[in-house]
């Protein structure tokens, strides 16, 4: 893997302010595959100043021209899709097929979607005797996670650029190489200098400096709820807008009329995909008591198929975290029917695909986000009990409902306290708003709702 030894700031690669570097480790074999600079507050300040200087001209750029730059960015990413997939596989550990279809394919589609939206969005509208202008909010500090490294970058940067904002990106320290590829694509697309800037570094250093910087008008963060609280507190002190996409503990509710086998198999796939490192994964499977034993058997068999198919988790710390949750599940009385806390391989940060039965709603594994390939199967007595369990966590990011009748599923989904619900296996829609209720976050990403996060509103009365 190649790696730049500087930061992408004001349209060029510049040396970092300090000498420290971050090793990039392949989680499948624990080998160092590259190094990137460990950015400091000084690097962040330089990047923010570049973004502020570039803001007036980019904000005044006609939407059609911004759309053209986003189209060129999509094309530049498309030309790099094989390199993107190989890079994500190397630094995240995801199987190459998943990297090709999701980690490379999805962000290319999202970039293209925002190119179209930038050209058609109603940045001005008439409301009675007023003209309402939707204007860029300013400089955006984007802090992204490692689990979907390029998708999360594009989901923040593309709408910000479409809105006329300028951006400073701080990517996750575990997956910075694909962020550098993205910066190369931005440069090739002809995005003006200073409009997009990249600072690699550690969260408590570069990330905090970006969130605190007085020159940043909006902080968009995806990651843990704990860090989201810290960022919200820092931004709140400056009355600065935040957009937060945080944790999840999503419920997969299987009503008695559903196709049980399909619902269970798709549910297990949701948990095992990306080694369980998906904030919207359906990590709680809720099954009626009369179908519970059959569902557990189906889930156990389905999980067994993933033994050699899933990649590692991202690093040793995450591996220990997930294994610790598995051990806690056993200690609290859940019945382990697949997998377990022992690592399935001698090398790499692998976790066995794990399924727990006899899980009760108050158990730790049914309440806290594990972020690994661990499924909890819970039984419910009736529909009201299922709803109580589904809504009984501090999270509300995603979920699923299965029923023989679509109207029955929709009626249940409308009562779930969560931002997105898949009905009978409905496909992910990158144009639909994505975001959470409760402690799963503030604001929305993707589509027109995602673009609106980067705009502020001014009305002129006549």
N, C-alpha and C positions, 0 to 999 in steps of 0.2 A: 504494500500500500504506500502511495506517495503522501507526503504531508508537507504543507507550507510551514516555514519556520517564522512566519510573521502574521500580522493581523490584516484583514482587508478593511481599510479605512480610507474614505474619500477617494475611492476609485482605484486604489493601488494596494499592493501588499507591502506593509511596513514592518520594520523590526518592532518587537515588543519592548515595552519600557523596562522590563526586568529580565533577568536571566533564567528564571525558573521555567520548567517544562512539565508537561503531563504525559505519562506513558499511556498509550492506547493498547489495550490488551484484548486478544481474541479469547472470548470466554469458553470456546470449545476446546482449546489446547493450552490456555494460560500463557501464550507466548506474546511478547511485545511486538506489535506490528507497526508502530509509528509513535511519533512524539509531536505535540503541539505546544505552543506557548501557553504559559499560565498567566493570563492577563491580570492586570492590577487596576486599581482605581484610576491610575494615570491613563491607562489605555482606554478605559471606559470614558473618561473625560474627553480625550482626544476624539473618540468616535462620536460622542454626543455633540460636541462642537461642530464636527463635520456635518452631522445630520441637521443641526439647527441652521447652519449656513446654507444648506441645500434646500431647506423647506420652502421658502417663498417661491422660488422658481418652479419647484415640482408641484406645489399646491395650485399654482396658476396654469400649469400645463393642461391643455384641453383633455377631457376624459378619453377622447378617441385616441390621442397619442399615448396616454397611459395604457390604454387597452392594447395598443400596438407593441409596447415594450413587454407587456405580460404575455402576449402571443409569442414574441421572440423568446421570452424566458421559457415558456412551455416547450418550444421547439429545441432550445438548448438542453433542457432536461431530457427530452426524448432522445436526443443524439447521445446522451450519456447514460441511458437507462441500464445498459449492461454493466457499466462501471459502477453505477449507483447500487445495483443489486449485489454485486460482488463485494463492494465496500461495506454495505449494511450486514451482509452475511459474516464478514470478517470481524467487524467491531461489535455487533450485537449478538451474533451466533445463530440467527434465524436460518432455517433451511433455505437453500437458494431459490426453490420454487416460490416460497412465500415472499422472499425478497423481491423476486421479479414481478409477481402479480400485485402485491400489496405495498411493499415498501418503496418500490419504484413506480409501479403503475398508478396507484391512487393519487399521489401528489401531482403527477403529470396531468391527470384528469382534473384535479382541483385547480391547478394553475390555469388550464384552459377555460374552466368554468368562470373564473374571475376575469379573464380577458374578455369574455363575452359580456359579463355583467357590468364591467367598467364602461363599456360602450353603450349600454342601454339603461343604466340606473338613473332614476329621476333625482338628480342632485338639486333640482329646483321644482317647486310646485306652488300653485295658487290655492289659497285657502281664504275664501271670502275676499276682503279687501287687503289681504296680506300676501306677500310673496315670501315663501319659506325656503331658505337656503340651507343645504346640508353641506357643511364644510369640513375639511380634514381637521382632526383634533390636534395634530401637531407631530411631535417626535414620539415614536413608539419604542419602548424598551420591551423586546420579545425574549422571553426566557423559556426554553423548550426542553422536553424530557428525552430520555434515551429509548423509550419503548417503541415509538414510531418516529424515528428521528427526522426523516425528511418530510413526512406528512405533516407533522406538527409545525415544522418551519414554514412550509408552504401555506398551511391553514392560518398562519398569523401574518406572514410577510405579504402574500399575494393580496388579501383584502386591504391591508394597510396601504400598499402601493396604489391599488385601484382607487382608494379614497383620496389620495393625494398626500398621504403622510410620508415621512421619512422614518427609517428604522435603524436601530442598533440591536443586533441579535447576539444573545449569549446562549449557545447550544449546550447540551449536557456534556459533561467532561468525559463520559464513557463512550460517546459516539460523535466526536467532533469532525471526523474525516469526511463524512457525507455533507456536513455543513460547509466545509471548504469546497467541495464539488459544487454545491449550490452557489457559493460566491463566484466561482468561475463562470457558472451559467448566467448569473446576473450581469457580470461584466461583459460577457459575449453578447447578451441581449441588448446592450446599449443603454442600460439604465444609467442616468447621469451620476457623476461622481458625488458621493456623500448621501445619496438617496438611500442606499443600503450599505450597512457597515457590519462587520463581523468581529467580535471579540471572543476568543476562546478563554476558558478559565474555570476556576472552581466557583460553585454557587455562593459560599459564604464570603467570597472576596469579590469576584467580578459581578456575580449576580446581585449581591447586596448593593454594590456601588451603583449598578444600573438602576435598581429600584429606588434608591435614595436620591439619585442625581436630580437637581432642581431643573435641569434642562429637558427632562423627560416628562411628557404630558400624559401618557398612558402606559401602564405596565400590563402586558399580557403574559400570563404565566400558566403553564400546564405542569402539574406535578402533584406532590403529596398535599394533603389537607394541612398538615402541620406547617409546611413551608408557606403554603398559601396564606395562612393566618399571619405569619410574619410579614409577608409582602403587603398584605392588606393594612396591617398596622403602620408600616413605614409610609405607604402611600396615603393613608388616612391623615397622617400628621401634616401632610402638604396639601390635603384636599385634592388628591390626584386620582384620576379614574383608574380602576383596575378591571381587568377581565380575567377570571380565574376558572380554569377547568381542572377539577381536583379529583378526589378518590371516588370509588364506587363499591357497592356491595349488591349488585343487581340481582333481582329475583326472576327466575324462570318459572312462571306459574302454569302448571299443566292441569287444566280442568278435566273432569271425568269424561267428557264427551270427546276429548282430543284423540288423535292418533298417537298413542303412547310411545310406541317404538320410535317414530320419527321425531317426536318432541324430545325424547331422551337423547337420541343420537346427535341431533343438532345441538342440544344443550351441552353435551360433553365436548363437542367440537369447539363451541364458544369458549369454554374454559381452557382447553388445551392449546388453542391457537396462540402463536407467538409465545409459547411456553408459559401461558397464563398471565403474561405481562400486558394486559389490556384493561384499562380502567373501566370499560363498559362490559366486561365479560360477565356472563350470567352465572355467578359463582354460588348462588343458592338455588337449588332445584326444589320446588314445592309440589308435592304429589299428594293426592287424596289417599286417605288411610287404606281404602279398599284396593288401591293399585300400587301401594307403596312397595311391597316386597318384589313385585314384578319389575318395577322401575329400578330398584337397586340392582337387581340381576342384570338388567339391560345396561345400566350405567357402568357396572363393573366390567362387563364384556367389552363395552365400547372403549373404556379407558385403556384396556389391555392392548388395543391396537395401536396406541400412541407411544408405546415403549421405546421404539427405535425411530420414531418419526419426528419427535419434537427436539428442538435444540436446547442449549443450556439457558439458564437465566444469566443476567448480564454480568455479574461479578460475584466474588466470594462473599461479600457482605449480604447481597441479596439471597444467595444460596443459603446462608446461615439463617437469615430472617425467615425464609419459607420453611426450612426444616424445623425451625423453632415453633412455628405455628402448627405444623403437623404433630410435633411432640405434645404441644399444649392440647390439641384436639383429643389425642389419646388420653392424656391425663384428666381431662374433664369428662370423660366417659363416652365420647363418640366412638362408633365401631368402624375400624379401618377395614375396608373391603377391597381396596386396591392401592398399590404404592406403599409409601411410608417414609419415614425421615431419613433412612440411609441413602447415601448417594448411589445411583445405579452404575456409575463408571468411576474408574480410578483417576482419570484426568478430565479436567473441565468442570464447569460449574453447573452440573446437571442435577435435576430434581425429578424423581419418579412421578409419573402421572398418578395422582392420588384421589381417591374417592372415600368420603366418610358417610356412613349411614347412622341412623338414630341420633341425628343432630337436633338439638333443641334450640329455639330461637335465642335464648340468652347466652349460649356458649360463645366463647371468644371467636371461634372460626366462623360463626354465623353473624357476627357483628362487625369485625374488623377486616379491612382490606388486606389480603395476603399477598397479592401480586405474584402469584405462581400457579402452577398447574394443579390446583386443589379445589375439588368440588364438594360441597356439603349438600346432602339430600335430606330434606325436612318433610315431615308428614303434616297434613292439615285435616281438620274434621269436616268443615264445610266452607262455602265460599267466603263468608265473613271472616272466618278464621284465617283463610289464605290471604285475604286482604290485610288483616292485622299483621300477619307475619311479614308480608311483602313490604309494608310501609314501616316496619318496626326497627329501622336502623337510622343512623344520623345521615345516611347518604340518600341520593336520589338522582342518579345519573342516567341509568338505562334499565331495561327489563324486557321481558317477553311474556306473552300470553298465548296459550294454545287451547283451541276448542273446536268441536265439530262444526259449530255454527259461527261464522265470522262475526255476526252481530253480538253474540254472546261474549266473544273475546274482546271486542271493542268496548262493550259496556263495562267489562272489568277493567280494561286498560285505562279508561277515563277516570277511574277512581284511584289509580296508582299515583303516588307522590314521586314522580320521576320525570326526567326531561325527554326521554325517548323510549318508546315501547315498540317492539317488533311483534306483529300479529301473525301467528302461524308460520313463522320463519321468514317474514318479510325481509327483503334485501336492504343492506345499508345504502342510504341515499346521500351522496356527497353534496347535494343541493339543499338538503333539509337542515334546519338548525340543530346544532348539537351542543348540549350543555346541561347543567344539573340543577336540581332543587336542593334545598337544605345545605349541608356541608359539602356537597359535590361541586359547588362553585357559584359564580356570578357571571352573567352574560352568556352569549352564544357564539359559536363558531360555525363556519360554512354557510354558503349561499348568501342571499341578500341580508339575512339577519347577522351573519358574520361581518359583512361589509359595514352595516350600520353601527357596529361597535366602535369603529374608527372615525365616526363622524360626530360633529356637534351641530346644533341647530340654531339658526338665526332667522328671525322673522322681521320683514320690513312692511310697515303699514302705510297704505296709500289712501 
